[in-house]
């Protein structure tokens, strides 16, 4: 009986440790803002940078304006619904799906310059403020 209890206790400790490590890794890969219908998730790996955002559709022009400003795209994103690959003048390329209130960006780090990566990352960091401010 003692062996069963020790085995059960060991399993619980291992599961608890695994859970804690998994949550730590998940929290450091994601930035999440929840509020009044606001959700922002940013996932970064060695080869990809992904942004998933859901926000008040009335803030869409703020997001589009900020996207144009950060990526220096000459008003390409203003008043636009998009679903596909975008290639900018400086050869920066990424997948974008944009409709009022929703935005998905998938940026392949291997296909872009380091400077392009820093611009998209800057956009991701500033997006939280743009969708949550009044």
Phi, psi and omega in degrees: 000323180295322179294321179296316180297315179296318178298317179296317179296319179296318177298317179296319179295318178296315179298317179298318177296316178299316180299315181297316179296318180297316179295321178299313180295319180295316181294329180275353175261345187237143168243119184236131175239123176240137179198225180283090181056038179242132175215130179225124178232127178239124180242128181233133175226185181296332184239352182225153172224119186234138179236129175235119182226140174227129188206176179300124181304336178290344178267006183302317181294330175297315181294315180297318178298316180293323177297314177300316182295312184290319184268000179052055188256011175057050175063029180291328187266351183293130178055039184237144167254129185226151175202089179165186179280139178242136173236118180274171183303327181272016178072010173291131181224148181194162175269139177222138170234114184226123172224161180307120178092355181218142179214132173230128175231131175237114186246119180271114184293331181290333182268000185229163179283165177295324179294321177295320178298318180294325178292316181291326178291322176298319177299314180300319180292320182281340183298323180304315180292319183296323183271344182258345181278159180277000000 
